[in-house]
Amino acid sequence: MPMQMQDLSDLYVLKLQEIYSAEQQGLEAMQQAAQAVTTPELQQGLTMHIDQTQQQIQRLDQLFQKLGAQPSGETNLAMQGLIQEAQKLMSQGAAPEVLEAGLIACQQAMEHHEIACYGTARTYAQLLGDDEAVQLLEQTLGEEKRTDDQLTQIAGKINVAAMNA
């Protein structure tokens, strides 16, 4: 039975559940992508973000514990769709450089979704006066933005290679 949405507090918990689902799904997708790529810089970047994502999930667990709420909720449909795009790309037998360029684009779309979600959750936490949560969400938001920037830098090289494939 869906949760009753009475106030911003309820919406905040729902947003955190959506983020938790997105992170869990994204973790699995990144593990698949890390195995599908061969460029060391991209492989290393994905592996680093896999470790970071596990820490981000632990931070979310902290927030749920503090709120007395459960992390389980509905599947994050936006993230599910973004991951399906990446899986479709991986199944099309693309040249390695083309596959990597496409996977970077898919990964950045996932990062942008997470950036939007974390930004919203941080704003809710600010309004609800939860300074500890604001700090944890801000930390993760910064990590997601840095990952996006790193992917942009890596894409600069890989996109050129894909053009010449």
Helices and strands as residue ranges (DSSP letters): H 8-36, H 40-67, H 77-90, H 96-127, H 131-163
